Amino acid sequence: MTTEQNLASGLDWQVSDVICTAGAGDKPFEEEHGNFCVAAVTGGTFRYRTSQGTAMLAPGAILLGNPGACYECGHEHGAGDRCLSFHFTPAYMERVVADVPGAKRLGFAAPRLPPLPALAPLLAEAEAARETGDSEAFEEFGLRLAGAVVAAGSDAGPADRTPSSRDQKRVAEAVRRIELEAEQPLSLTALADSTATSPYHFLRIFRHVAGMTPYQFLLRTRLHRAAVRLRSSGMPISTIAFDAGFNDLSTFNRRFRREMGEAPGNYRAKAIPGKM
């Protein structure tokens, strides 16, 4: 009745695409959350009952689960649902709570968050990554989602304090590392570790200082270098894409068109004659 496909995972976190085909005639059964669960509903509806209460979940809502909590999901009002389910260990969530201004509680008091306008862009990005197989993006999506959920349940305000000189230096160091190793797999955790900060704090200060997330900066760096090589060399487009750090040509083509406004081949065709 339920299929679960692992999309990506790392130290203390994991994300799955969960599809349930249960209907009104199927009796719900009790399950248990092994870790913290933050699941974005992307299709269908279902009733979720846990120790925090009972709620009806629909697309855009966020299911919240605490470690060790038993729960049931029922489909009395319609068959099937689909979720992007993020799982975080207590140690992971402790680090997030410590870095969210105003957050004091570890653990969810409610069974769900309703659809929130502030989360809509992030959930759309995550769902698009699921459809395109962009597994590199999920580490960042998960951390952003965990922070947003913790902030929504606290008195945290939307504004961040201006990063300290030390934090600005950390961001500068991370930017230099991305520039040097852009073609390599660079996880958010690895970048945070290299600056001696927690992943959530690093993500927050990087966005504040650089105006974009580390993953967005990494993609932009890769695409910029690919664009330069398209104009300055006659190497095959596939070779340029792989050398820049993209795992497959279709992902590169899609990302390049979105960033540059045209396909790589068309971009190359506009090169000045005699330069290739």
TIKELO-914414 format. One record per atom (N, C-alpha, C): x, y, z. Coordinates in steps of 0.02 Angstrom, whole numbers, padded with zeros to 5 digits, always signed. Layout:
<rs>
XYZ...
</rs>
This chain:
<rs>
+00041-00061+00000+00000+00000+00000+00043+00063+00000+00103+00059+00030+00147+00117+00034+00215+00099+00005+00239+00143-00040+00307+00135-00066+00348+00194-00044+00412+00182-00029+00456+00235-00004+00522+00231-00041+00537+00284-00078+00599+00287-00116+00647+00338-00084+00706+00315-00067+00756+00360-00038+00782+00406-00093+00777+00471-00082+00799+00521-00130+00869+00546-00115+00885+00554-00052+00950+00579-00032+00958+00569+00043+01020+00568+00067+01032+00560+00138+01101+00586+00155+01112+00599+00218+01176+00622+00242+01181+00609+00317+01230+00639+00348+01240+00630+00420+01179+00657+00458+01141+00613+00490+01084+00631+00533+01022+00654+00496+01019+00645+00430+00958+00664+00394+00947+00618+00334+00884+00615+00311+00866+00574+00254+00799+00599+00227+00790+00596+00161+00727+00617+00130+00702+00563+00083+00637+00550+00086+00606+00497+00045+00545+00524+00008+00531+00494-00048+00469+00505-00085+00422+00449-00064+00369+00467-00027+00324+00417+00001+00257+00420-00036+00237+00365-00065+00173+00360-00102+00130+00308-00068+00069+00328-00048+00021+00283-00016-00040+00275-00061-00062+00213-00070-00120+00200-00112-00180+00176-00072-00178+00182-00006-00233+00158+00037-00297+00199+00023-00353+00166+00033-00418+00198+00022-00463+00192+00083-00526+00210+00072-00574+00211+00127-00585+00142+00157-00578+00090+00118-00590+00023+00144-00531-00009+00179-00476+00026+00181-00415-00002+00212-00409+00022+00284-00401-00025+00329-00396-00009+00400-00327+00020+00415-00324+00078+00449-00258+00106+00466-00224+00064+00519-00159+00064+00518-00121+00026+00568-00070+00072+00601-00052+00054+00661-00008+00097+00701+00065+00089+00680+00099+00146+00673+00170+00148+00658+00205+00192+00709+00271+00195+00705+00309+00235+00753+00363+00275+00718+00369+00339+00736+00421+00381+00708+00488+00363+00740+00538+00346+00699+00603+00330+00727+00643+00392+00744+00632+00446+00706+00666+00510+00717+00615+00566+00708+00637+00627+00710+00593+00682+00694+00572+00676+00621+00509+00687+00607+00483+00683+00539+00451+00750+00520+00470+00776+00463+00440+00836+00435+00423+00818+00363+00359+00806+00350+00338+00781+00285+00293+00831+00250+00313+00852+00191+00273+00898+00151+00224+00858+00108+00160+00871+00116+00110+00836+00076+00107+00868+00007+00117+00827-00045+00117+00854-00113+00059+00829-00155+00020+00782-00127-00038+00757-00164-00084+00718-00119-00150+00721-00131-00198+00683-00092-00212+00712-00023-00256+00678+00012-00272+00698+00081-00273+00636+00125-00262+00646+00190-00266+00591+00237-00273+00618+00308-00298+00575+00353-00304+00593+00423-00243+00567+00460-00213+00610+00499-00152+00593+00536-00167+00599+00611-00158+00543+00646-00171+00543+00718-00108+00523+00755-00087+00564+00803-00028+00550+00843-00039+00580+00912+00011+00574+00955+00003+00598+01024-00007+00674+01028+00014+00711+00976+00004+00783+00977-00067+00803+00958-00106+00755+00932-00174+00770+00911-00190+00737+00845-00247+00756+00816-00270+00729+00752-00281+00786+00704-00261+00777+00641-00268+00829+00592-00281+00799+00523-00317+00836+00481-00326+00817+00412-00272+00854+00372-00235+00816+00333-00180+00846+00294-00197+00846+00220-00181+00901+00187-00192+00910+00116-00130+00941+00085-00125+00943+00019-00065+00971-00012-00046+01040+00015+00017+01048+00030+00042+01111+00058+00051+01108+00133+00017+01061+00167+00024+01053+00239+00088+01015+00256+00111+01022+00317+00172+00990+00340+00156+00944+00399+00166+00879+00390+00158+00830+00444+00217+00836+00491+00204+00835+00557+00257+00840+00607+00255+00779+00652+00313+00747+00660+00317+00688+00702+00377+00690+00748+00368+00668+00810+00421+00665+00860+00450+00595+00866+00514+00588+00882+00544+00521+00890+00507+00479+00943+00493+00417+00925+00459+00372+00971+00384+00379+00974+00356+00429+00940+00283+00440+00942+00249+00390+00895+00196+00359+00919+00156+00314+00877+00105+00356+00838+00087+00333+00778+00040+00370+00737+00002+00324+00691-00054+00350+00665-00094+00315+00615-00113+00364+00560-00117+00339+00499-00141+00378+00442-00201+00344+00412-00256+00380+00405-00317+00351+00377-00340+00389+00315-00377+00353+00272-00400+00382+00209-00475+00375+00200-00512+00394+00253-00585+00387+00250-00617+00431+00196-00583+00485+00177-00614+00534+00132-00585+00533+00062-00541+00486+00047-00513+00483-00020-00452+00439-00022-00439+00409-00079-00384+00361-00084-00318+00396-00103-00265+00374-00068-00198+00391-00089-00172+00460-00068-00106+00464-00061-00073+00527-00048+00001+00520-00066+00034+00576-00069+00106+00575-00083+00141+00629-00042+00198+00613-00013+00234+00660+00030+00309+00658+00015+00341+00716+00026+00413+00720+00030+00429+00718+00104+00457+00662+00127+00464+00650+00198+00537+00657+00220+00551+00708+00260+00617+00720+00287+00622+00692+00357+00676+00656+00372+00687+00627+00438+00752+00654+00467+00749+00679+00529+00807+00709+00562+00817+00677+00630+00879+00663+00647+00894+00635+00713+00885+00690+00766+00877+00671+00830+00872+00722+00883+00934+00768+00884+00993+00741+00872+01053+00783+00872+01050+00836+00818+01024+00818+00760+01016+00866+00704+00969+00922+00725+00910+00903+00752+00861+00953+00771+00884+00996+00829+00923+00969+00874+00951+01009+00928+00994+01065+00900+01033+01051+00849+01075+01102+00819+01032+01156+00784+00978+01134+00752+00934+01183+00719+00901+01228+00771+00873+01198+00825+00840+01237+00876+00888+01287+00907+00950+01267+00918+01000+01312+00948+01015+01372+00905+01004+01366+00840+01021+01420+00794+00961+01461+00769+00901+01443+00791+00841+01481+00771+00826+01532+00826+00829+01597+00812+00815+01648+00863+00746+01638+00895+00743+01636+00960+00680+01630+00996+00656+01559+01007+00688+01510+00975+00667+01441+00982+00694+01412+01048+00651+01379+01086+00672+01351+01150+00653+01278+01157+00609+01254+01115+00580+01188+01125+00607+01139+01074+00626+01080+01096+00644+01025+01051+00586+00977+01051+00551+00973+00996+00492+00930+00992+00433+00970+00967+00389+00937+00930+00331+00970+00900+00271+00963+00946+00237+01020+00959+00178+01019+01002+00114+01006+00963+00116+01016+00897+00057+01006+00854+00071+00950+00804+00019+00919+00776+00030+00866+00728+00047+00889+00658+00034+00954+00644+00048+00978+00577+00053+01053+00576+00081+01079+00521+00077+01149+00504+00030+01156+00445-00016+01204+00445-00058+01214+00386-00017+01243+00329-00043+01244+00269-00006+01275+00214+00009+01348+00231+00072+01366+00229+00095+01434+00246+00124+01468+00184+00103+01529+00168+00130+01563+00109+00206+01568+00110+00235+01576+00170+00307+01584+00174+00345+01521+00153+00312+01463+00159+00344+01400+00141+00331+01379+00069+00284+01411+00036+00264+01390-00031+00321+01387-00081+00364+01439-00085+00419+01436-00134+00468+01378-00119+00483+01367-00055+00529+01314-00037+00500+01246-00055+00436+01235-00041+00405+01171-00056+00402+01159-00132+00391+01212-00170+00390+01205-00243+00459+01186-00269+00512+01216-00241+00580+01199-00260+00595+01126-00245+00575+01104-00185+00588+01035-00164+00551+00985-00208+00489+01001-00225+00450+00955-00267+00480+00952-00338+00504+01009-00363+00536+01010-00428+00600+00968-00427+00637+00972-00372+00698+00932-00366+00682+00858-00367+00627+00839-00336+00606+00769-00337+00590+00746-00408+00557+00788-00446+00537+00770-00514+00596+00767-00562+00646+00808-00550+00704+00811-00595+00763+00770-00572+00757+00739-00512+00811+00698-00486+00870+00738-00462+00859+00800-00441+00913+00844-00418+00929+00829-00345+00962+00772-00332+00973+00749-00264+01019+00794-00224+01065+00830-00258+01112+00874-00223+01076+00928-00183+01017+00948-00207+00982+01005-00176+00949+00987-00110+00937+00923-00097+00895+00904-00041+00926+00918+00027+00992+00916+00033+01022+00932+00098+01002+01002+00119+01006+01048+00073+00989+01118+00088+00914+01126+00099+00873+01094+00057+00801+01098+00066+00781+01074+00135+00809+01017+00156+00792+00988+00221+00809+01035+00278+00868+01065+00274+00889+01110+00328+00845+01173+00330+00830+01200+00271+00786+01258+00269+00716+01242+00295+00691+01183+00278+00625+01163+00301+00625+01153+00376+00676+01119+00403+00680+01108+00475+00682+01175+00512+00722+01221+00488+00726+01287+00520+00660+01325+00517+00626+01321+00459+00562+01356+00452+00509+01327+00498+00509+01261+00505+00460+01228+00548+00473+01245+00621+00536+01244+00642+00553+01263+00711+00535+01336+00724+00550+01380+00676+00534+01451+00685+00459+01462+00689+00420+01425+00650+00348+01433+00650+00317+01414+00717+00350+01371+00754+00324+01350+00818+00354+01388+00876+00391+01441+00862+00423+01480+00915+00404+01553+00906+00435+01595+00946+00423+01667+00942+00474+01700+00897+00508+01661+00856+00561+01689+00815+00533+01739+00765+00567+01794+00759+00547+01845+00710+00578+01830+00643+00553+01862+00589+00578+01848+00523+00647+01877+00508+00667+01928+00546+00729+01962+00531+00788+01931+00567+00843+01925+00532+00905+01901+00562+00948+01960+00582+00988+01951+00634+01037+02002+00652+01091+02005+00599+01121+02063+00591+01177+02070+00544+01233+02023+00565+01259+01982+00519+01313+01936+00536+01374+01973+00563+01406+01943+00611+01467+01972+00640+01523+01971+00590+01577+02008+00606+01637+02007+00562+01664+01937+00555+01661+01899+00609+01685+01830+00607+01643+01788+00559+01577+01797+00563+01533+01759+00518+01543+01780+00445+01553+01844+00434+01566+01867+00366+01631+01836+00339+01681+01830+00382+01744+01798+00362+01732+01725+00345+01689+01691+00384+01673+01621+00370+01640+01614+00302+01594+01659+00286+01561+01656+00221+01612+01667+00165+01657+01715+00175+01709+01728+00124+01752+01666+00113+01769+01632+00167+01809+01570+00160+01771+01517+00121+01705+01511+00135+01665+01462+00100+01658+01479+00026+01651+01543+00011+01647+01565-00059+01711+01547-00096+01768+01559-00064+01831+01542-00096+01837+01466-00107+01813+01427-00059+01817+01355-00068+01772+01332-00126+01713+01361-00131+01668+01344-00186+01701+01362-00253+01732+01419-00256+01765+01439-00317+01822+01392-00337+01857+01366-00287+01913+01321-00300+01891+01250-00316+01834+01228-00288+01813+01159-00294+01743+01152-00323+01722+01198-00365+01653+01199-00389+01634+01135-00427+01683+01104-00459+01667+01044-00499+01660+00982-00455+01677+00988-00391+01673+00931-00344+01606+00932-00307+01583+00874-00282+01524+00874-00239+01540+00910-00174+01503+00964-00159+01515+01003-00098+01450+01005-00058+01447+00968-00004+01387+00967+00037+01385+01027+00083+01325+01044+00103+01316+01099+00150+01352+01084+00216+01347+01022+00238+01380+01002+00300+01456+01011+00296+01485+00991+00240+01557+00997+00231+01579+01070+00232+01540+01114+00200+01556+01185+00199+01550+01214+00270+01498+01194+00306+01489+01219+00374+01545+01195+00420+01563+01132+00413+01617+01104+00454+01682+01141+00443+01695+01160+00381+01758+01194+00365+01761+01264+00395+01703+01291+00414+01701+01358+00446+01685+01353+00520+01684+01291+00547+01672+01280+00618+01605+01308+00642+01553+01298+00601+01485+01319+00620+01437+01262+00608+01378+01267+00638+01326+01218+00625+01297+01230+00555+01271+01178+00523+01244+01188+00455+01189+01241+00451+01144+01243+00501+01090+01292+00498+01116+01363+00506+01161+01373+00553+01190+01440+00562+01229+01461+00500+01266+01414+00471+01304+01430+00410+01257+01449+00353+01204+01411+00344+01156+01427+00290+01127+01496+00300+01109+01512+00362+01078+01577+00377+01125+01635+00362+01188+01630+00385+01234+01686+00375+01256+01690+00302+01261+01633+00268+01281+01634+00197+01227+01670+00156+01164+01655+00168+01110+01688+00131+01110+01763+00145+01123+01781+00208+01122+01852+00226+01180+01889+00192+01238+01859+00193+01298+01893+00166+01300+01890+00090+01288+01831+00062+01296+01822-00010+01233+01836-00050+01176+01839-00018+01114+01853-00053+01084+01793-00088+01112+01735-00076+01086+01672-00103+01112+01615-00059+01085+01556-00069+01107+01499-00029+01172+01471-00057+01208+01430-00017+01270+01400-00042+01258+01359-00105+01204+01321-00108+01190+01280-00166+01177+01323-00228+01140+01378-00219+01128+01423-00274+01193+01454-00300+01237+01471-00253+01302+01500-00273+01344+01448-00309+01343+01386-00286+01380+01332-00318+01355+01322-00390+01289+01319-00399+01261+01311-00466+01280+01368-00512+01275+01429-00485+01291+01487-00526+01364+01487-00547+01408+01466-00502+01479+01462-00518+01492+01411-00572+01461+01352-00566+01469+01300-00617+01444+01324-00685+01385+01356-00685+01356+01378-00748+01397+01433-00780+01423+01478-00740+01465+01532-00767+01527+01503-00801+01560+01456-00768+01620+01426-00797+01604+01388-00861+01547+01354-00861+01527+01318-00922+01513+01367-00978+01482+01423-00962+01467+01474-01013+01531+01501-01044+01581+01514-01002+01645+01539-01027+01677+01489-01074+01675+01425-01056+01706+01373-01098+01667+01362-01163+01601+01371-01160+01561+01365-01221+01581+01418-01272+01597+01478-01248+01615+01532-01292+01689+01531-01313+01730+01499-01272+01803+01504-01283+01835+01440-01308+01797+01385-01314+01827+01323-01336+01779+01285-01381+01807+01236-01415+01766+01194-01458+01750+01126-01428+01760+01119-01363+01747+01055-01330+01673+01037-01334+01656+00972-01338+01586+00951-01338+01549+00977-01278+01486+00993-01287+01445+01020-01232+01442+00971-01174+01437+00907-01189+01434+00857-01135+01497+00857-01093+01555+00864-01125+01618+00866-01087+01621+00927-01042+01599+00984-01069+01599+01045-01029+01552+01038-00969+01494+01007-00980+01446+00997-00926+01475+00953-00871+01504+00898-00890+01532+00852-00839+01592+00883-00803+01634+00917-00841+01692+00950-00810+01671+01004-00760+01613+01035-00772+01589+01088-00728+01559+01061-00664+01544+00995-00663+01517+00966-00602+01447+00940-00607+01418+00940-00668+01350+00914-00677+01353+00839-00693+01307+00802-00663+01308+00729-00670+01278+00704-00735+01235+00744-00765+01206+00722-00829+01191+00782-00872+01187+00770-00937+01180+00825-00985+01111+00858-00981+01059+00820-00968+00992+00849-00966+00985+00899-00909+01015+00884-00851+01013+00931-00795+01051+00994-00813+01109+00986-00844+01148+01045-00865+01108+01088-00914+01078+01057-00964+01040+01095-01014+00983+01134-00982+00948+01102-00936+00891+01134-00903+00915+01193-00860+00967+01181-00821+00992+01234-00777+01021+01292-00818+01057+01276-00872+01087+01328-00913+01034+01371-00946+00982+01340-00972+00928+01379-01004+00894+01425-00954+00884+01400-00893+00851+01440-00841+00894+01500-00821+00960+01490-00817+01005+01543-00796+01021+01592-00851+01034+01566-00911+01058+01607-00966+01004+01627-01016+00946+01596-01011+00891+01615-01054+00890+01580-01122+00938+01535-01134+00939+01498-01197+00980+01434-01188+00972+01388-01234+01007+01324-01231+01081+01333-01241+01122+01287-01214+01195+01293-01222+01217+01299-01295+01186+01259-01339+01205+01261-01410+01192+01329-01441+01135+01359-01425+01119+01426-01452+01167+01478-01423+01183+01471-01359+01230+01517-01328+01298+01514-01362+01321+01454-01375+01386+01445-01408+01385+01473-01479+01329+01466-01513+01325+01488-01583+01335+01563-01590+01325+01600-01536+01332+01672-01538+01403+01695-01525+01449+01647-01516+01519+01665-01503+01547+01705-01563+01594+01749-01548+01625+01790-01601+01665+01745-01647+01654+01749-01713+01691+01706-01760+01766+01713-01751+01801+01656-01757+01873+01655-01752+01900+01646-01683+01856+01645-01632+01879+01637-01563+01878+01565-01540+01855+01519-01581+01850+01449-01561+01894+01406-01605
</rs>
